[in-house]
């Protein structure tokens, strides 16, 4: 099947209305283009992967703001550039650690990090509360959170278990974490 600009525009409109199949179509169709562009800029596959995942997550969150006068791929690449700039800023600020505090005569204290009974109770209460928040997500998001963080499965294993493309799993997990963070911040 030849994918025309009309098919792309129809999927963009469907995605604006929350159609997950349309999101998947757009993700699959534009992933390699955005990934290739960013790989040339970063020269690092891991960073590129992170940037592209975040790019699609942001694009899908803000798809209502997309202006059809411009190419969708151009819009995605503009988002990717901004994500890359943000990533570089974060890395730059983390490089400015205080390197002058290496005093050889400094005494080191060894801290017992074994959790106390109170720590165990607090952890259990927090886990219970977190599970309650997770249950507020759509079942598809609950499932990826469960597989990744409670069963500690890799992205590839989740992809095989759910029989979905790896890129979809990455974006779905990122969106699930964002939605979960929003739920938690509303409660606190």
KOLTORDO-162733 format. One record per residue (C-alpha): residue number from 1; residue in three letters; z, x, y. Coordinates in pm, 1 decimal, decimal comma. Example, Ala and Ser with C-alpha at 12.3 -4.5 7.8 and 13.67 -1.06 7.14 Angstrom:
KOLTORDO-162733
i->1 aa->ALA up->780,0 east->1230,0 north->-450,0
i->2 aa->SER up->714,0 east->1367,0 north->-106,0
end
This chain:
KOLTORDO-162733
i->1 aa->UNK up->0,0 east->0,0 north->0,0
i->2 aa->UNK up->-98,5 east->130,5 north->340,9
i->3 aa->UNK up->183,1 east->101,0 north->590,3
i->4 aa->UNK up->50,6 east->-11,3 north->926,2
i->5 aa->UNK up->220,7 east->-23,9 north->1263,3
i->6 aa->UNK up->237,3 east->-402,8 north->1221,1
i->7 aa->UNK up->440,5 east->-365,9 north->899,7
i->8 aa->UNK up->671,6 east->-121,2 north->1075,1
i->9 aa->UNK up->719,3 east->-358,1 north->1371,8
i->10 aa->UNK up->794,2 east->-651,4 north->1137,7
i->11 aa->UNK up->1058,3 east->-441,6 north->961,1
i->12 aa->UNK up->1208,4 east->-336,7 north->1294,6
i->13 aa->UNK up->1238,9 east->-704,0 north->1392,6
i->14 aa->UNK up->1395,2 east->-789,9 north->1055,9
i->15 aa->UNK up->1636,8 east->-497,1 north->1094,1
i->16 aa->UNK up->1735,5 east->-626,2 north->1438,4
i->17 aa->UNK up->1839,2 east->-945,9 north->1259,7
i->18 aa->UNK up->2052,8 east->-752,6 north->1010,7
i->19 aa->UNK up->1808,6 east->-740,6 north->717,9
i->20 aa->UNK up->1931,2 east->-457,0 north->489,5
i->21 aa->UNK up->1596,6 east->-434,6 north->305,4
i->22 aa->UNK up->1424,5 east->-369,1 north->638,0
i->23 aa->UNK up->1681,1 east->-98,4 north->719,1
i->24 aa->UNK up->1608,4 east->62,3 north->384,2
i->25 aa->UNK up->1233,2 east->46,0 north->446,0
i->26 aa->UNK up->1271,1 east->214,3 north->787,1
i->27 aa->UNK up->1508,6 east->475,0 north->647,0
i->28 aa->UNK up->1272,1 east->562,0 north->361,6
i->29 aa->UNK up->963,1 east->561,9 north->581,8
i->30 aa->UNK up->1099,7 east->777,3 north->867,8
i->31 aa->UNK up->1353,2 east->999,2 north->685,7
i->32 aa->UNK up->1117,3 east->1289,9 north->607,0
i->33 aa->UNK up->969,7 east->1296,8 north->957,4
i->34 aa->UNK up->1308,5 east->1313,0 north->1130,8
i->35 aa->UNK up->1445,0 east->1554,3 north->868,1
i->36 aa->UNK up->1144,5 east->1789,2 north->903,0
i->37 aa->UNK up->1166,8 east->1787,5 north->1280,8
i->38 aa->UNK up->1539,4 east->1863,6 north->1282,7
i->39 aa->UNK up->1514,0 east->2127,8 north->1009,7
i->40 aa->UNK up->1278,0 east->2327,0 north->1233,8
i->41 aa->UNK up->1537,4 east->2308,2 north->1512,5
i->42 aa->UNK up->1851,7 east->2383,8 north->1310,6
i->43 aa->UNK up->1711,5 east->2601,5 north->1030,0
i->44 aa->UNK up->2004,0 east->2475,1 north->822,3
i->45 aa->UNK up->1958,6 east->2204,0 north->557,6
i->46 aa->UNK up->2324,3 east->2097,6 north->548,0
i->47 aa->UNK up->2342,0 east->2052,1 north->927,1
i->48 aa->UNK up->2005,1 east->1876,5 north->925,1
i->49 aa->UNK up->2121,6 east->1638,9 north->654,3
i->50 aa->UNK up->2434,3 east->1552,6 north->856,5
i->51 aa->UNK up->2229,8 east->1505,7 north->1174,9
i->52 aa->UNK up->1972,6 east->1278,4 north->1010,5
i->53 aa->UNK up->2238,2 east->1065,9 north->840,4
i->54 aa->UNK up->2419,7 east->1018,5 north->1169,8
i->55 aa->UNK up->2087,6 east->954,4 north->1346,7
i->56 aa->UNK up->1999,7 east->664,5 north->1118,5
i->57 aa->UNK up->2351,5 east->525,3 north->1133,7
i->58 aa->UNK up->2341,1 east->528,3 north->1515,2
i->59 aa->UNK up->1988,0 east->389,2 north->1519,9
i->60 aa->UNK up->2083,1 east->99,0 north->1295,7
i->61 aa->UNK up->2395,8 east->29,3 north->1500,1
i->62 aa->UNK up->2192,2 east->27,0 north->1822,3
i->63 aa->UNK up->1861,4 east->-110,6 north->1691,7
i->64 aa->UNK up->1883,0 east->-405,1 north->1932,0
i->65 aa->UNK up->1831,3 east->-156,6 north->2218,7
i->66 aa->UNK up->1505,5 east->-20,5 north->2075,0
i->67 aa->UNK up->1214,2 east->-69,2 north->2316,7
i->68 aa->UNK up->890,7 east->-141,3 north->2122,8
i->69 aa->UNK up->682,5 east->14,6 north->2404,1
i->70 aa->UNK up->771,9 east->349,2 north->2248,7
i->71 aa->UNK up->718,8 east->472,3 north->1894,8
i->72 aa->UNK up->1009,8 east->410,9 north->1659,8
i->73 aa->UNK up->983,2 east->769,2 north->1533,8
i->74 aa->UNK up->1005,5 east->896,6 north->1893,5
i->75 aa->UNK up->1320,8 east->689,6 north->1945,0
i->76 aa->UNK up->1472,0 east->825,0 north->1621,8
i->77 aa->UNK up->1392,5 east->1184,0 north->1717,1
i->78 aa->UNK up->1550,1 east->1134,1 north->2061,6
i->79 aa->UNK up->1866,4 east->1010,7 north->1889,4
i->80 aa->UNK up->1853,0 east->1307,0 north->1648,7
i->81 aa->UNK up->1825,5 east->1551,6 north->1940,0
i->82 aa->UNK up->2135,1 east->1398,5 north->2101,5
i->83 aa->UNK up->2327,9 east->1410,8 north->1773,5
i->84 aa->UNK up->2228,5 east->1777,7 north->1738,4
i->85 aa->UNK up->2344,8 east->1854,6 north->2093,0
i->86 aa->UNK up->2678,1 east->1682,4 north->2024,2
i->87 aa->UNK up->2716,2 east->1883,9 north->1704,1
i->88 aa->UNK up->2646,2 east->2210,1 north->1888,9
i->89 aa->UNK up->2904,0 east->2120,8 north->2155,2
i->90 aa->UNK up->3167,1 east->2051,9 north->1889,7
i->91 aa->UNK up->3092,6 east->2382,0 north->1716,6
i->92 aa->UNK up->3102,5 east->2567,5 north->2047,9
i->93 aa->UNK up->3444,5 east->2432,4 north->2143,6
i->94 aa->UNK up->3583,9 east->2513,1 north->1799,2
i->95 aa->UNK up->3478,0 east->2876,8 north->1844,7
i->96 aa->UNK up->3713,4 east->2925,4 north->2137,6
i->97 aa->UNK up->4032,3 east->2966,4 north->1937,3
i->98 aa->UNK up->4308,7 east->3192,6 north->2059,6
i->99 aa->UNK up->4224,1 east->3516,7 north->1884,6
i->100 aa->UNK up->4488,0 east->3720,1 north->2074,5
i->101 aa->UNK up->4786,2 east->3584,5 north->1883,3
i->102 aa->UNK up->4765,8 east->3831,7 north->1595,7
i->103 aa->UNK up->5101,9 east->4006,2 north->1643,3
i->104 aa->UNK up->5171,9 east->4227,7 north->1342,5
i->105 aa->UNK up->5549,2 east->4204,6 north->1398,4
i->106 aa->UNK up->5550,8 east->3825,4 north->1387,3
i->107 aa->UNK up->5775,0 east->3676,7 north->1120,0
i->108 aa->UNK up->5613,5 east->3420,4 north->895,2
i->109 aa->UNK up->5809,6 east->3122,2 north->776,7
i->110 aa->UNK up->5724,7 east->2971,1 north->442,9
i->111 aa->UNK up->5741,2 east->2594,6 north->461,7
i->112 aa->UNK up->5810,7 east->2379,0 north->159,9
i->113 aa->UNK up->5524,5 east->2129,9 north->168,8
i->114 aa->UNK up->5640,1 east->1930,2 north->-131,8
i->115 aa->UNK up->5655,8 east->1565,3 north->-26,0
i->116 aa->UNK up->6000,8 east->1411,1 north->-5,6
i->117 aa->UNK up->6088,6 east->1068,8 north->-148,8
i->118 aa->UNK up->6042,8 east->922,7 north->201,5
i->119 aa->UNK up->5700,0 east->1086,3 north->228,8
i->120 aa->UNK up->5599,3 east->929,7 north->-105,1
i->121 aa->UNK up->5705,7 east->582,3 north->12,8
i->122 aa->UNK up->5519,7 east->619,5 north->342,8
i->123 aa->UNK up->5207,7 east->740,5 north->159,8
i->124 aa->UNK up->5223,9 east->443,6 north->-77,6
i->125 aa->UNK up->5262,4 east->199,2 north->213,4
i->126 aa->UNK up->4973,3 east->360,3 north->401,3
i->127 aa->UNK up->4752,5 east->344,6 north->91,1
i->128 aa->UNK up->4836,1 east->-22,6 north->43,4
i->129 aa->UNK up->4751,6 east->-92,2 north->406,6
i->130 aa->UNK up->4426,2 east->106,8 north->377,8
i->131 aa->UNK up->4323,9 east->-91,1 north->68,5
i->132 aa->UNK up->4381,9 east->-410,1 north->266,6
i->133 aa->UNK up->4150,8 east->-282,7 north->540,0
i->134 aa->UNK up->3886,2 east->-183,3 north->286,0
i->135 aa->UNK up->3891,0 east->-536,3 north->140,5
i->136 aa->UNK up->3774,6 east->-663,5 north->481,3
i->137 aa->UNK up->3444,1 east->-476,3 north->440,8
i->138 aa->UNK up->3135,1 east->-624,9 north->276,5
i->139 aa->UNK up->3133,8 east->-570,7 north->-102,4
i->140 aa->UNK up->2854,1 east->-310,2 north->-84,1
i->141 aa->UNK up->3061,1 east->-99,9 north->157,2
i->142 aa->UNK up->3378,4 east->-148,0 north->-49,0
i->143 aa->UNK up->3191,2 east->-19,7 north->-351,4
i->144 aa->UNK up->3067,7 east->305,6 north->-194,1
i->145 aa->UNK up->3413,7 east->376,6 north->-45,9
i->146 aa->UNK up->3571,8 east->312,4 north->-385,5
i->147 aa->UNK up->3326,4 east->539,1 north->-569,8
i->148 aa->UNK up->3337,9 east->823,0 north->-317,0
i->149 aa->UNK up->3704,7 east->840,3 north->-221,0
i->150 aa->UNK up->3898,1 east->682,4 north->-506,8
i->151 aa->UNK up->3680,3 east->787,5 north->-798,8
i->152 aa->UNK up->3577,1 east->1109,0 north->-616,9
i->153 aa->UNK up->3212,8 east->1079,0 north->-720,4
i->154 aa->UNK up->2944,6 east->1294,6 north->-560,0
i->155 aa->UNK up->2668,9 east->1137,7 north->-351,1
i->156 aa->UNK up->2424,1 east->1202,7 north->-635,4
i->157 aa->UNK up->2651,1 east->1035,2 north->-891,2
i->158 aa->UNK up->2694,7 east->733,3 north->-663,4
i->159 aa->UNK up->2318,7 east->717,1 north->-615,3
i->160 aa->UNK up->2263,8 east->716,8 north->-991,7
i->161 aa->UNK up->2545,4 east->466,3 north->-1057,4
i->162 aa->UNK up->2420,8 east->219,0 north->-796,6
i->163 aa->UNK up->2053,6 east->297,4 north->-866,7
i->164 aa->UNK up->1983,3 east->347,2 north->-496,2
i->165 aa->UNK up->1815,7 east->636,8 north->-312,9
i->166 aa->UNK up->2049,7 east->919,7 north->-214,9
i->167 aa->UNK up->1973,1 east->879,2 north->155,9
i->168 aa->UNK up->2069,2 east->511,6 north->142,3
i->169 aa->UNK up->2403,3 east->604,2 north->-14,8
i->170 aa->UNK up->2474,0 east->858,4 north->260,2
i->171 aa->UNK up->2395,4 east->613,0 north->538,4
i->172 aa->UNK up->2580,5 east->326,6 north->366,6
i->173 aa->UNK up->2890,8 east->546,6 north->331,0
i->174 aa->UNK up->2870,9 east->656,8 north->693,6
i->175 aa->UNK up->2838,5 east->294,2 north->809,5
i->176 aa->UNK up->3127,4 east->190,1 north->582,5
i->177 aa->UNK up->3349,4 east->459,2 north->735,7
i->178 aa->UNK up->3253,4 east->350,6 north->1088,3
i->179 aa->UNK up->3325,9 east->-15,3 north->1013,9
i->180 aa->UNK up->3655,1 east->78,4 north->848,5
i->181 aa->UNK up->3755,0 east->284,7 north->1152,1
i->182 aa->UNK up->3677,9 east->-13,5 north->1377,1
i->183 aa->UNK up->3893,7 east->-242,7 north->1161,8
i->184 aa->UNK up->4181,2 east->5,7 north->1166,2
i->185 aa->UNK up->4161,6 east->63,9 north->1541,1
i->186 aa->UNK up->4172,4 east->-313,3 north->1605,7
i->187 aa->UNK up->4492,7 east->-338,4 north->1399,3
i->188 aa->UNK up->4670,9 east->-53,1 north->1574,9
end
